[in-house]
C-alpha cells in the first residue's frame, strides 16, 4: 500500500510544482489590449506627424433651442469656444467646423459611406 501512495505522490508532485508556472502564463482578462497599453509608440508617432485636433463626440439636445456640444481632444466645447488656436464655428450632426483665421477645417466623427452603385453604373439609394 505504501508503494501505491508513493507512486501516486510521485505522479502528482510534478503537476503540483507546475501549477504556479501555469498561473503566471495566464493573461489578465482586465488588462487593456497591447495597442492601448503602449502609449509610448503612439506618442512617438504623433511627434513626427502632428495630426491636429480629433473630434470624439457630438452631443445635441432634441429640445427646441437645445444646446450643442462637441468633445474635441477630451475637452467639451460649445460653438464660439476656443479649441487650441482655432474657434469652433459650427456643430453639425456628424461634424464640426473650426476656424483658424480665414481657414476653415471640418472634423468628422465618421466618414460618409460611399454611394452604392449597381453593375450598370447607376447610383442606388
FIKOLZA-1660 file (N, C-alpha, C; in steps of 0.1 Angstrom, whole numbers, plus 5000, padded with zeros to 4 digits):
% residues 125
   i   px   py   pz ch aa at
   1 5008 4988 5000  A  X  N
   1 5000 5000 5000  A  X CA
   1 5009 5012 5000  A  X  C
   2 5020 5012 5007  A  X  N
   2 5029 5024 5008  A  X CA
   2 5034 5026 4994  A  X  C
   3 5037 5016 4986  A  X  N
   3 5042 5018 4972  A  X CA
   3 5032 5025 4964  A  X  C
   4 5019 5022 4965  A  X  N
   4 5009 5028 4957  A  X CA
   4 5008 5043 4961  A  X  C
   5 5008 5046 4974  A  X  N
   5 5007 5060 4978  A  X CA
   5 5020 5068 4973  A  X  C
   6 5031 5062 4974  A  X  N
   6 5044 5068 4969  A  X CA
   6 5043 5070 4954  A  X  C
   7 5038 5061 4947  A  X  N
   7 5037 5062 4933  A  X CA
   7 5028 5073 4929  A  X  C
   8 5016 5074 4935  A  X  N
   8 5007 5084 4932  A  X CA
   8 5012 5098 4936  A  X  C
   9 5019 5099 4947  A  X  N
   9 5025 5112 4951  A  X CA
   9 5036 5115 4941  A  X  C
  10 5044 5106 4936  A  X  N
  10 5054 5109 4926  A  X CA
  10 5049 5114 4913  A  X  C
  11 5036 5109 4910  A  X  N
  11 5030 5114 4897  A  X CA
  11 5024 5128 4899  A  X  C
  12 5018 5130 4911  A  X  N
  12 5012 5143 4914  A  X CA
  12 5022 5154 4917  A  X  C
  13 5033 5151 4922  A  X  N
  13 5043 5162 4926  A  X CA
  13 5047 5171 4914  A  X  C
  14 5050 5165 4903  A  X  N
  14 5054 5174 4892  A  X CA
  14 5042 5183 4887  A  X  C
  15 5030 5178 4888  A  X  N
  15 5019 5186 4884  A  X CA
  15 5016 5197 4894  A  X  C
  16 5018 5194 4907  A  X  N
  16 5017 5205 4917  A  X CA
  16 5027 5215 4916  A  X  C
  17 5039 5211 4912  A  X  N
  17 5050 5221 4911  A  X CA
  17 5048 5230 4898  A  X  C
  18 5041 5224 4888  A  X  N
  18 5039 5232 4875  A  X CA
  18 5028 5242 4876  A  X  C
  19 5019 5240 4886  A  X  N
  19 5008 5249 4887  A  X CA
  19 5011 5264 4889  A  X  C
  20 5021 5268 4897  A  X  N
  20 5025 5282 4897  A  X CA
  20 5030 5288 4884  A  X  C
  21 5037 5279 4877  A  X  N
  21 5042 5284 4864  A  X CA
  21 5031 5286 4854  A  X  C
  22 5021 5277 4854  A  X  N
  22 5009 5279 4846  A  X CA
  22 5001 5291 4849  A  X  C
  23 5000 5294 4862  A  X  N
  23 4993 5306 4866  A  X CA
  23 4999 5319 4862  A  X  C
  24 5013 5319 4861  A  X  N
  24 5020 5331 4857  A  X CA
  24 5018 5333 4842  A  X  C
  25 5016 5323 4834  A  X  N
  25 5015 5324 4820  A  X CA
  25 5001 5329 4815  A  X  C
  26 4991 5328 4824  A  X  N
  26 4977 5332 4821  A  X CA
  26 4976 5347 4819  A  X  C
  27 4969 5351 4809  A  X  N
  27 4968 5365 4806  A  X CA
  27 4957 5371 4815  A  X  C
  28 4959 5384 4819  A  X  N
  28 4950 5391 4828  A  X CA
  28 4938 5395 4819  A  X  C
  29 4926 5391 4822  A  X  N
  29 4914 5395 4813  A  X CA
  29 4911 5409 4815  A  X  C
  30 4915 5416 4825  A  X  N
  30 4912 5430 4827  A  X CA
  30 4923 5440 4821  A  X  C
  31 4934 5434 4816  A  X  N
  31 4944 5442 4810  A  X CA
  31 4940 5448 4797  A  X  C
  32 4942 5461 4794  A  X  N
  32 4938 5466 4780  A  X CA
  32 4946 5460 4769  A  X  C
  33 4941 5460 4757  A  X  N
  33 4949 5455 4746  A  X CA
  33 4962 5461 4745  A  X  C
  34 4972 5454 4739  A  X  N
  34 4985 5459 4738  A  X CA
  34 4986 5473 4730  A  X  C
  35 4977 5474 4720  A  X  N
  35 4977 5487 4713  A  X CA
  35 4974 5499 4721  A  X  C
  36 4965 5497 4731  A  X  N
  36 4961 5508 4740  A  X CA
  36 4971 5509 4751  A  X  C
  37 4978 5498 4755  A  X  N
  37 4986 5499 4767  A  X CA
  37 5000 5504 4763  A  X  C
  38 5003 5507 4751  A  X  N
  38 5016 5512 4747  A  X CA
  38 5015 5526 4741  A  X  C
  39 5013 5536 4750  A  X  N
  39 5011 5550 4746  A  X CA
  39 5025 5556 4741  A  X  C
  40 5036 5550 4745  A  X  N
  40 5049 5555 4740  A  X CA
  40 5051 5554 4725  A  X  C
  41 5046 5543 4719  A  X  N
  41 5047 5542 4705  A  X CA
  41 5038 5552 4698  A  X  C
  42 5026 5555 4703  A  X  N
  42 5017 5565 4698  A  X CA
  42 5023 5579 4699  A  X  C
  43 5029 5582 4711  A  X  N
  43 5034 5595 4713  A  X CA
  43 5046 5597 4703  A  X  C
  44 5054 5587 4701  A  X  N
  44 5065 5589 4691  A  X CA
  44 5060 5591 4677  A  X  C
  45 5049 5584 4674  A  X  N
  45 5043 5586 4660  A  X CA
  45 5037 5600 4659  A  X  C
  46 5030 5605 4670  A  X  N
  46 5024 5618 4669  A  X CA
  46 5034 5629 4669  A  X  C
  47 5046 5627 4675  A  X  N
  47 5056 5637 4675  A  X CA
  47 5062 5639 4661  A  X  C
  48 5062 5629 4653  A  X  N
  48 5068 5630 4640  A  X CA
  48 5058 5636 4630  A  X  C
  49 5045 5634 4632  A  X  N
  49 5035 5640 4623  A  X CA
  49 5023 5645 4631  A  X  C
  50 5022 5658 4633  A  X  N
  50 5010 5662 4641  A  X CA
  50 4997 5660 4634  A  X  C
  51 4988 5655 4641  A  X  N
  51 4975 5651 4634  A  X CA
  51 4964 5661 4636  A  X  C
  52 4966 5671 4644  A  X  N
  52 4956 5681 4647  A  X CA
  52 4946 5677 4656  A  X  C
  53 4936 5685 4659  A  X  N
  53 4925 5681 4668  A  X CA
  53 4917 5669 4663  A  X  C
  54 4912 5661 4673  A  X  N
  54 4904 5650 4670  A  X CA
  54 4890 5651 4676  A  X  C
  55 4880 5650 4668  A  X  N
  55 4866 5650 4672  A  X CA
  55 4862 5637 4678  A  X  C
  56 4858 5637 4690  A  X  N
  56 4855 5624 4697  A  X CA
  56 4840 5622 4699  A  X  C
  57 4832 5632 4700  A  X  N
  57 4818 5630 4703  A  X CA
  57 4810 5643 4700  A  X  C
  58 4798 5642 4696  A  X  N
  58 4789 5654 4695  A  X CA
  58 4776 5651 4703  A  X  C
  59 4772 5661 4711  A  X  N
  59 4760 5660 4719  A  X CA
  59 4750 5671 4715  A  X  C
  60 4739 5667 4710  A  X  N
  60 4729 5676 4705  A  X CA
  60 4716 5674 4712  A  X  C
  61 4710 5684 4719  A  X  N
  61 4698 5683 4726  A  X CA
  61 4686 5682 4716  A  X  C
  62 4676 5674 4718  A  X  N
  62 4665 5673 4709  A  X CA
  62 4655 5684 4712  A  X  C
  63 4656 5691 4723  A  X  N
  63 4646 5701 4727  A  X CA
  63 4648 5713 4718  A  X  C
  64 4637 5720 4715  A  X  N
  64 4639 5732 4707  A  X CA
  64 4648 5742 4713  A  X  C
  65 4658 5747 4706  A  X  N
  65 4667 5757 4711  A  X CA
  65 4677 5750 4721  A  X  C
  66 4678 5737 4721  A  X  N
  66 4687 5730 4730  A  X CA
  66 4701 5732 4727  A  X  C
  67 4710 5728 4736  A  X  N
  67 4724 5731 4734  A  X CA
  67 4731 5720 4725  A  X  C
  68 4742 5725 4719  A  X  N
  68 4750 5716 4711  A  X CA
  68 4764 5716 4717  A  X  C
  69 4770 5705 4719  A  X  N
  69 4783 5704 4725  A  X CA
  69 4792 5694 4716  A  X  C
  70 4804 5697 4716  A  X  N
  70 4814 5688 4709  A  X CA
  70 4825 5684 4719  A  X  C
  71 4830 5672 4718  A  X  N
  71 4841 5668 4726  A  X CA
  71 4853 5666 4716  A  X  C
  72 4863 5675 4718  A  X  N
  72 4874 5676 4709  A  X CA
  72 4887 5674 4718  A  X  C
  73 4894 5664 4715  A  X  N
  73 4907 5661 4723  A  X CA
  73 4904 5660 4738  A  X  C
  74 4892 5655 4742  A  X  N
  74 4889 5653 4756  A  X CA
  74 4883 5665 4762  A  X  C
  75 4881 5676 4755  A  X  N
  75 4875 5688 4761  A  X CA
  75 4862 5690 4755  A  X  C
  76 4852 5693 4764  A  X  N
  76 4838 5696 4759  A  X CA
  76 4837 5711 4756  A  X  C
  77 4834 5714 4744  A  X  N
  77 4833 5728 4739  A  X CA
  77 4820 5731 4732  A  X  C
  78 4816 5744 4733  A  X  N
  78 4804 5749 4726  A  X CA
  78 4808 5757 4714  A  X  C
  79 4799 5760 4705  A  X  N
  79 4801 5769 4694  A  X CA
  79 4806 5782 4699  A  X  C
  80 4817 5788 4693  A  X  N
  80 4823 5800 4697  A  X CA
  80 4834 5799 4706  A  X  C
  81 4836 5787 4712  A  X  N
  81 4847 5785 4721  A  X CA
  81 4860 5782 4714  A  X  C
  82 4871 5784 4721  A  X  N
  82 4885 5781 4715  A  X CA
  82 4888 5767 4716  A  X  C
  83 4894 5761 4706  A  X  N
  83 4900 5748 4706  A  X CA
  83 4914 5749 4701  A  X  C
  84 4923 5750 4710  A  X  N
  84 4937 5752 4707  A  X CA
  84 4938 5767 4701  A  X  C
  85 4943 5768 4689  A  X  N
  85 4944 5781 4683  A  X CA
  85 4933 5784 4673  A  X  C
  86 4922 5775 4674  A  X  N
  86 4911 5777 4665  A  X CA
  86 4898 5780 4673  A  X  C
  87 4888 5784 4666  A  X  N
  87 4875 5787 4672  A  X CA
  87 4865 5778 4666  A  X  C
  88 4857 5772 4674  A  X  N
  88 4846 5763 4670  A  X CA
  88 4835 5771 4664  A  X  C
  89 4833 5770 4651  A  X  N
  89 4823 5778 4644  A  X CA
  89 4809 5772 4644  A  X  C
  90 4809 5759 4641  A  X  N
  90 4796 5753 4639  A  X CA
  90 4796 5738 4644  A  X  C
  91 4785 5733 4649  A  X  N
  91 4784 5719 4653  A  X CA
  91 4773 5713 4645  A  X  C
  92 4776 5703 4637  A  X  N
  92 4766 5696 4629  A  X CA
  92 4763 5683 4635  A  X  C
  93 4754 5675 4629  A  X  N
  93 4751 5662 4634  A  X CA
  93 4763 5652 4634  A  X  C
  94 4772 5653 4624  A  X  N
  94 4783 5643 4622  A  X CA
  94 4796 5650 4621  A  X  C
  95 4797 5664 4623  A  X  N
  95 4809 5671 4621  A  X CA
  95 4809 5684 4628  A  X  C
  96 4821 5690 4629  A  X  N
  96 4822 5704 4634  A  X CA
  96 4831 5711 4625  A  X  C
  97 4830 5725 4625  A  X  N
  97 4838 5733 4617  A  X CA
  97 4846 5742 4626  A  X  C
  98 4859 5742 4624  A  X  N
  98 4869 5750 4631  A  X CA
  98 4874 5761 4622  A  X  C
  99 4876 5773 4628  A  X  N
  99 4881 5785 4620  A  X CA
  99 4895 5789 4626  A  X  C
 100 4905 5789 4617  A  X  N
 100 4918 5794 4621  A  X CA
 100 4921 5806 4612  A  X  C
 101 4918 5818 4616  A  X  N
 101 4920 5830 4608  A  X CA
 101 4909 5829 4597  A  X  C
 102 4914 5828 4584  A  X  N
 102 4904 5827 4573  A  X CA
 102 4902 5813 4569  A  X  C
 103 4910 5803 4575  A  X  N
 103 4909 5789 4571  A  X CA
 103 4898 5782 4579  A  X  C
 104 4890 5774 4572  A  X  N
 104 4880 5765 4578  A  X CA
 104 4885 5751 4578  A  X  C
 105 4883 5744 4589  A  X  N
 105 4887 5729 4589  A  X CA
 105 4875 5722 4594  A  X  C
 106 4871 5711 4588  A  X  N
 106 4860 5703 4592  A  X CA
 106 4865 5690 4598  A  X  C
 107 4860 5687 4610  A  X  N
 107 4863 5674 4617  A  X CA
 107 4851 5666 4616  A  X  C
 108 4852 5653 4612  A  X  N
 108 4840 5645 4612  A  X CA
 108 4842 5633 4621  A  X  C
 109 4830 5628 4626  A  X  N
 109 4830 5617 4635  A  X CA
 109 4832 5604 4627  A  X  C
 110 4825 5602 4616  A  X  N
 110 4825 5590 4608  A  X CA
 110 4826 5595 4594  A  X  C
 111 4834 5588 4586  A  X  N
 111 4835 5591 4571  A  X CA
 111 4821 5588 4565  A  X  C
 112 4817 5596 4555  A  X  N
 112 4805 5594 4548  A  X CA
 112 4806 5581 4540  A  X  C
 113 4795 5572 4541  A  X  N
 113 4796 5560 4533  A  X CA
 113 4796 5563 4518  A  X  C
 114 4804 5555 4511  A  X  N
 114 4804 5557 4496  A  X CA
 114 4790 5553 4491  A  X  C
 115 4786 5560 4481  A  X  N
 115 4773 5557 4475  A  X CA
 115 4774 5544 4467  A  X  C
 116 4764 5535 4470  A  X  N
 116 4764 5522 4463  A  X CA
 116 4760 5524 4448  A  X  C
 117 4767 5516 4440  A  X  N
 117 4763 5516 4426  A  X CA
 117 4761 5502 4421  A  X  C
 118 4751 5501 4412  A  X  N
 118 4749 5487 4406  A  X CA
 118 4758 5485 4395  A  X  C
 119 4759 5473 4389  A  X  N
 119 4769 5470 4379  A  X CA
 119 4768 5478 4366  A  X  C
 120 4756 5484 4364  A  X  N
 120 4755 5492 4352  A  X CA
 120 4760 5506 4354  A  X  C
 121 4764 5510 4367  A  X  N
 121 4769 5523 4370  A  X CA
 121 4759 5533 4375  A  X  C
 122 4747 5529 4376  A  X  N
 122 4736 5538 4381  A  X CA
 122 4737 5538 4396  A  X  C
 123 4735 5549 4402  A  X  N
 123 4735 5551 4416  A  X CA
 123 4722 5545 4422  A  X  C
 124 4723 5538 4433  A  X  N
 124 4711 5533 4440  A  X CA
 124 4710 5540 4454  A  X  C
 125 4698 5540 4459  A  X  N
 125 4696 5546 4472  A  X CA
 125 4700 5537 4483  A  X  C
% end
